[in-house]
Amino acid sequence: MGEQEKYKKMLKEVIDETESRKINSAEELIQKLVRELTSNKVLSQRTQS
């Protein structure tokens, strides 16, 4: 899976959770994004390049 596809999937999940009210605040949204980026190692791979 390409990097762009990983971001697309991650953002779709976050949008779905926001729409279904699992994420209720900007703080929760930011925490979710940070968790997703660090758990998928997208961020760490990006900084090593």
C-alpha positions as CSV (number, residue, x, y, z in Angstrom):
1,M,0.0,0.0,0.0
2,G,1.4,3.4,-1.0
3,E,1.9,6.2,1.4
4,Q,-0.9,8.2,0.0
5,E,-3.3,5.3,0.4
6,K,-2.3,4.9,4.1
7,Y,-3.1,8.6,4.7
8,K,-6.4,8.3,2.8
9,K,-7.4,5.3,4.9
10,M,-6.4,6.9,8.1
11,L,-8.3,10.1,7.3
12,K,-11.4,8.2,6.3
13,E,-11.5,6.4,9.6
14,V,-11.1,9.6,11.5
15,I,-13.9,11.3,9.5
16,D,-16.2,8.3,10.0
17,E,-15.5,8.4,13.8
18,T,-16.2,12.1,13.9
19,E,-19.5,11.7,12.0
20,S,-20.6,8.8,14.2
21,R,-19.8,10.9,17.2
22,K,-17.1,8.6,18.6
23,I,-14.8,11.7,18.4
24,N,-16.5,14.7,20.1
25,S,-13.8,17.3,20.4
26,A,-10.8,18.8,18.5
27,E,-8.6,17.4,21.3
28,E,-9.9,13.9,20.7
29,L,-9.4,14.3,17.0
30,I,-5.8,15.4,17.4
31,Q,-5.0,12.6,19.9
32,K,-6.5,10.1,17.4
33,L,-4.4,11.5,14.5
34,V,-1.2,11.4,16.6
35,R,-1.9,7.8,17.7
36,E,-2.6,6.7,14.1
37,L,0.5,8.4,12.7
38,T,2.8,6.9,15.4
39,S,1.2,3.5,15.4
40,N,1.4,3.2,11.6
41,K,4.9,4.5,11.7
42,V,4.0,6.8,8.8
43,L,5.6,9.7,10.8
44,S,8.7,7.9,11.8
45,Q,9.3,6.5,8.2
46,R,8.8,10.0,6.9
47,T,11.4,11.6,9.2
48,Q,14.0,8.9,8.5
49,S,14.1,9.6,4.8
